[in-house]
Amino acid sequence: MSDKKMTSSRRHHLKSLVLGIAKGILEKEVAQIKVDKEKYMSENCPPLSIPGSTQELQELCKKLHQQIDNADEERYDLESKVGKACKEIEDLKIKVVDLQGKFKKPALKKVRLSADQMLQALLGSKHKVSLDLRSNLKQVKKEVKEEAADVGDWRKNVEDKAGMDGRKKMFEGEA
């Protein structure tokens, strides 16, 4: 079969035919909905005849209330069904998006780069930065701690400060 393109006049003609058929179908649907509505109303809502006595009016009100309750129950049931269907549709949409969006990540190769090479890769080849980490460090001078010159025997020191005399010497020595 040869792949011939459709001429624009042929395409417009077919499009107008399709639109004409669709218009006819929509008009039939609208007429059918109207007929169905009238049929439903005649079956479920008989013509209202207002009685004269109060007893008959009360019975009519009770009957109308019962019909309202039934309609509300139906409406509630239909709303819950619609809510469940909408929730299910949303879940399925999310699943479709998830399935469409899944792809395998390629296995990445390990590459060893020096700091200079990383900076060159990030900044481009025109920036030649040599990164000497030690040059940026702060210089700190180590302080030599002075050690106590005469440590002596610590037991002797404790014995001297034992008792009240020792405490007195300790305070006097510090002051």
C-alpha positions as MATLAB code, in Angstrom:
seq = 'MSDKKMTSSRRHHLKSLVLGIAKGILEKEVAQIKVDKEKYMSENCPPLSIPGSTQELQELCKKLHQQIDNADEERYDLESKVGKACKEIEDLKIKVVDLQGKFKKPALKKVRLSADQMLQALLGSKHKVSLDLRSNLKQVKKEVKEEAADVGDWRKNVEDKAGMDGRKKMFEGEA';
ca = [
       0.000    0.000    0.000;
       1.285    3.433   -0.775;
       1.235    6.082    1.905;
      -0.625    8.932    0.239;
      -1.502   12.004    2.218;
      -5.111   13.047    2.318;
      -5.892   16.295    0.552;
      -7.112   19.153    2.712;
     -10.502   19.307    0.947;
     -11.054   15.575    1.581;
     -10.008   15.973    5.214;
     -12.392   18.944    5.715;
     -15.216   17.023    4.035;
     -14.701   14.002    6.338;
     -14.430   16.262    9.368;
     -17.733   17.971    8.513;
     -19.403   14.557    8.055;
     -18.134   13.372   11.455;
     -19.309   16.602   13.117;
     -22.737   16.274   11.464;
     -23.135   12.703   12.707;
     -21.989   13.727   16.222;
     -24.493   16.613   16.244;
     -27.314   14.228   15.338;
     -26.293   11.791   18.092;
     -26.143   14.606   20.689;
     -29.619   15.853   19.702;
     -31.024   12.310   20.042;
     -29.383   11.986   23.482;
     -30.899   15.283   24.669;
     -34.367   14.213   23.472;
     -33.981   10.787   25.136;
     -32.892   12.386   28.438;
     -35.961   14.622   28.345;
     -38.278   11.642   27.728;
     -36.592    9.617   30.505;
     -36.956   12.535   32.938;
     -40.679   12.928   32.200;
     -41.182    9.162   32.587;
     -39.330    9.092   35.926;
     -41.263   12.105   37.237;
     -44.629   10.570   36.255;
     -43.738    7.279   37.996;
     -42.196    8.659   41.193;
     -43.975   12.012   41.587;
     -47.726   11.706   41.058;
     -49.648   14.954   40.635;
     -50.245   16.632   43.966;
     -53.822   16.927   45.120;
     -54.240   19.061   48.208;
     -56.991   17.705   50.458;
     -59.329   19.943   52.390;
     -59.284   18.412   55.874;
     -56.404   18.757   58.338;
     -56.274   14.997   58.936;
     -55.653   14.327   55.239;
     -53.078   17.172   55.127;
     -51.150   15.595   58.004;
     -51.144   12.219   56.262;
     -49.917   13.871   53.054;
     -47.094   15.622   54.959;
     -46.039   12.324   56.570;
     -46.035   10.640   53.165;
     -43.974   13.476   51.649;
     -41.469   13.317   54.529;
     -41.082    9.590   53.995;
     -40.429   10.150   50.284;
     -37.862   12.861   51.114;
     -36.065   10.475   53.489;
     -35.942    7.774   50.800;
     -34.588   10.261   48.255;
     -31.914   11.424   50.723;
     -30.845    7.824   51.396;
     -30.550    7.194   47.655;
     -28.594   10.403   47.164;
     -26.210    9.522   50.007;
     -25.622    6.022   48.610;
     -24.953    7.401   45.131;
     -22.595   10.075   46.504;
     -20.585    7.455   48.384;
     -20.374    5.285   45.244;
     -19.213    8.274   43.207;
     -16.657    9.204   45.890;
     -15.242    5.661   45.911;
     -15.089    5.613   42.105;
     -13.295    9.000   42.031;
     -10.780    7.814   44.629;
     -10.159    4.640   42.624;
      -9.695    6.691   39.448;
      -7.146    8.939   41.199;
      -5.245    5.902   42.486;
      -5.159    4.395   39.006;
      -3.968    7.700   37.524;
      -1.147    7.806   40.065;
      -0.218    4.201   39.223;
      -0.151    5.031   35.498;
       2.105    8.037   36.104;
       4.377    5.923   38.311;
       4.617    3.187   35.689;
       5.341    5.658   32.900;
       7.988    7.478   34.922;
      10.027    4.464   35.968;
      13.366    3.954   34.326;
      16.540    2.172   35.298;
      19.350    4.301   36.600;
      22.605    3.522   34.870;
      25.414    2.143   36.990;
      27.822    4.994   37.654;
      31.539    4.413   37.384;
      33.831    5.412   40.206;
      36.198    8.135   39.096;
      39.180    9.315   41.086;
      39.850   13.008   40.707;
      42.219   15.221   42.544;
      40.952   18.459   44.022;
      42.509   20.410   41.129;
      40.797   18.194   38.573;
      37.431   18.540   40.350;
      37.674   22.315   40.387;
      38.703   22.318   36.748;
      35.721   20.107   35.870;
      33.325   22.333   37.835;
      34.685   25.714   36.810;
      35.702   24.832   33.275;
      39.076   24.559   31.614;
      39.701   28.318   31.515;
      39.946   28.498   35.322;
      43.190   26.935   36.397;
      43.127   26.927   40.144;
      45.744   25.055   42.045;
      44.416   23.988   45.360;
      47.065   23.761   48.028;
      45.127   22.934   51.158;
      48.031   23.523   53.524;
      48.572   27.101   52.342;
      45.133   28.136   53.597;
      45.655   26.773   57.081;
      46.201   29.104   60.007;
      49.649   28.975   61.592;
      49.524   28.198   65.296;
      52.574   28.412   67.522;
      52.829   25.781   70.197;
      53.300   27.167   73.690;
      55.721   25.331   75.944;
      54.153   24.680   79.327;
      56.317   25.519   82.289;
      56.773   22.496   84.477;
      56.956   22.839   88.214;
      60.638   22.990   89.139;
      60.611   21.192   92.469;
      57.942   18.544   92.622;
      59.304   16.862   95.730;
      57.650   14.122   97.621;
      53.889   14.575   97.584;
      53.343   12.527  100.720;
      55.430   14.958  102.720;
      53.415   17.848  101.299;
      50.126   16.184  102.354;
      51.395   15.449  105.858;
      52.445   19.073  106.332;
      48.981   20.299  105.409;
      47.139   17.747  107.537;
      45.175   18.994  110.535;
      44.232   22.578  111.362;
      47.817   23.773  111.360;
      48.245   22.445  107.873;
      45.097   24.178  106.681;
      46.282   27.387  108.219;
      49.652   27.041  106.469;
      47.878   26.270  103.203;
      45.796   29.455  103.386;
      48.685   31.574  104.577;
      50.934   30.197  101.841;
      48.408   31.118   99.153;
      47.705   34.577  100.475;
];
